[in-house]
Amino acid sequence: MVAMIFAAGLGTRFKPWTDEHPKALARVHDKPLLQHNIEYLKQYGIKQIIVNVHHFADQVIDALKANSGWGMEFKISDERDELLETGGGLIKARNHIPAGQRFMTINADILTDIPLDEMLDFHKKQNAWITLAVTERPSTRNLLFDENNILCGWENRSTGEKKIKVEKENLKPMSYSCVAIFESEVLDMMPQQGKFSLTDTFLDLAHSGRILGFNHTGGRFVDVGKPESVAVAEAMFPEIRD
């Protein structure tokens, strides 16, 4: 299974570091976030990655080359001309994904211990098109699932906005952990072009009943979105120091 790492973002919440560097190279325990995520993927036998780049793209490319991809075969999806968000970024990178092969995506600026082997088993058993890693942690924006972990909608609690794609009772709000597993045919089901979020794709396909949530509540997850998040990440993941 090939993995795409989203590393193109501007990282505006991570200033002043991102005034001169990409957030993917921000350091936790003195190692770049990108390296931590590559090492995490390697634990599960993933040998090929695609990394999209935009903000200080050369720094990301140079780091990958200088470290031989930290032991991973890598390809670059270049978005220097236009930042495309996660959905547009995936479409641009699709030629790097082997035809007919299941793949996964992960954001470069998170740290997690989601058991990918268990998530993949769940994905296969449920015959899912897309499986989303989710938890019950507090968030202003949530995906909404039914009692069978099937995606039905989305809500923004701070604005009250809701997008319900499947009408059901007692929908459960869950927070997306920025890790997803996809069947290859999903790429042919994405009508959007240009700049768009993968959340749009999840909701567009929700009516199928084959977009599911894998609940890893109780595991570890941190969005290293702000400078103060580094200390949180270092306390939560002491073992990645070495």
N, C-alpha and C positions, 0 to 999 in steps of 0.2 A: 504494500500500500504506500503510495506517495503522499506526502504531506505538503500543504502550502502554508507558509508562515507569512502573515500579513505584517510587513515591516515598513510600509510606505508613509504612515501618518505623520502629520506635522508636530504632534506632541505638544500642543499649545499649553496644556495644563502642567507640563513638566519644565517650564522655563525656570531658571535661565539656561539650564543644560542644553535645551533644544534650540537656543539661539545660535549654537555653533556645532551641534551634534544631532544625529538621529536618536530618537528615544530607544530604539532597539539596541543601542550600544550603551545605554545607561547601565551602571554597574550595581550589582547586588552581591555582597561578599566579594567585591573586587573582580567580578566576572560579568561580562555583558549579558543582558537579558536574552539576547539572541542565542548565545552559547548555552545558557541554562536550558532553553527550550529545545535546542538541538540535542543536548545530552538526555533530556527527558524522553524525547521521541526515540532515541537510540535504544533506550531500555526495552522498548516494545518491538524491536526488530525492524524499525523503519530505516531505510538506507538511502532514500532519495527525498530531497526537499526542493520546493520552489519558493523563492523569496522575492516578494515584490518590493520595489524601491522607488522613492520619490525624493523625500526630504533628506538632504545630504547623502544622496544615493551612492556617491563614490566611496564614502566612508564605510558603508555597509558592504559594498562589493570588495573593497580593499581588505576589510577584516576577514571576510569569508576566504578570500584568496590567500591571505597571509597565514591563516590557520588551517588551510586545506579543508575548509568547511567543518572544522572541528570533528573530522572523521566521517563526514557525510557528503555524499555526492549531491551537488547543488546546481540549480539553474536559476537565472535571474529573469524576472519579469519587470521590464523597465517602464515605469510610469512617470519618468521625468517630464514628459510633455504635458501630462494631465493626471492629477490625483483622482482615482476612480472609485474610492471607497471599496468596501469588501466585495460587493456583488460585481461591480464593474471590473475590479481587480481580478476576480476569479475568471470572468469571461475572457479578459485579455490573456490570462495565463493558460487557457484551456489547451493550447497546442503543446504545452509542456506535460500535460497529463496523459499517460498512455491510454489509448482508445480502449474502452470497455473495462477499465480498471476502477475499482472502488478507490476513493481517496478521502483525505481528511483536511480540515483547515484549523489553524490555531493562530491567535493573535500573539505577536512578539512581546507585548508588554504585560503579559500575565505570568504568574507562576501557579502551578497546580500539581496535585498528585492524583488526578483522575485515573483510575485503573483502565487504561485503554483496552486491555484484553477483555475485561468484563463488559465495557461499553460496546466493543465490536461483537461479542457474543449476543448481547441484547439486540443490537441492530440486525443481526442475521436472523435470530429467532422471531423477531417481530416483523420481518419482511419489510423493513422500513426503506423509504427512499432517502430520508435524512434523519439522523439521530442527533439531538442537541444535548450537550451536557448542561444540566441545570441544577440549582440548589434552592433551598427555601430561605436564603439570606435576604435581608431587607434591601429593597431597591426602589427607586422611583419609577423605573420602567420594567415591566414584567411581561413575559409570555404567559398565556393562559391555557391550561391543559384540563382535560376531563379526567375521570377516575381511572381511565385506561392509559394515561400518559400521552394521549393524542392531542396535538396542538390544535387549538380552536380560535385563538385570538391573541391580542396584544393590548396593553394599556399603559398609559402614562399617568401615574398617580398624582403627580404634581400639577398637571393641567386638567385632568379628568378625561382626556381623550381616550377613546376605546376603538379598536377595530376588531369586531367579532366576525369571524369567517364561518364558524359552525355554531349554531344556536344550541346551547345545552345548559342545564342547571348546574349550579355550584362549581363553576370553573375555578381552578386552583392557580393562583399567581406563583410563578417561579422565575428566578433570575438566571439569565443565560451566562454561561461561563466561558464563552468565546472559543469553544472547541466543538467541532461537528464532524460527523462521518457522512459521506455522500455516496450514493450509487451513481455510476457514470452517466446514466440516462438523464439525470437531473440537468446536466448541462444543456441538453436539447429541449428542456422544458422552460428555460429562462428566456422570456421574450424581450427583456429589457436590454438596452444598449447604453454605453456611456457610463455615467456616474450614478451609482445606486447602491443601497445597502442590501446585504444578504437577508436582513429581516423582511424585506419586501418579497423575496423569493419564498421564504418560509411561509409567509401568510398567503401568497398566491397559490401555494400548493396544499394549504391546510385542508381544503375541502376533500382531498384524496383520502384522508385518514391515515396517511403513511408518513407523516412528519411527527416524530415522537420525541419525548424527553427522557433522558437517562438521568435519574436523580442520584447525584453523588453527595447529598447532604451528609455531613459528618466528616467528609474529606476536607482537604485544604485547598484554598483558592485565594489569591490576592491579585487585584488589579493595581499594577505599579504605575498608576496614572499621574501621580503627583510626587514631588521630591520627598515629602514626608512619608510616602508609602514605602520607601526603601527600608526604613527602620522596621516597619511592620513586616515586610517580606523577609528581612534577615532574621527577625525573631521567630517567624512562622516556619522558615526553612533553614534551620541551623546546619543541617547535614550537607547542604550544597556549598559550604564554605571551601571545601577541598577540590 
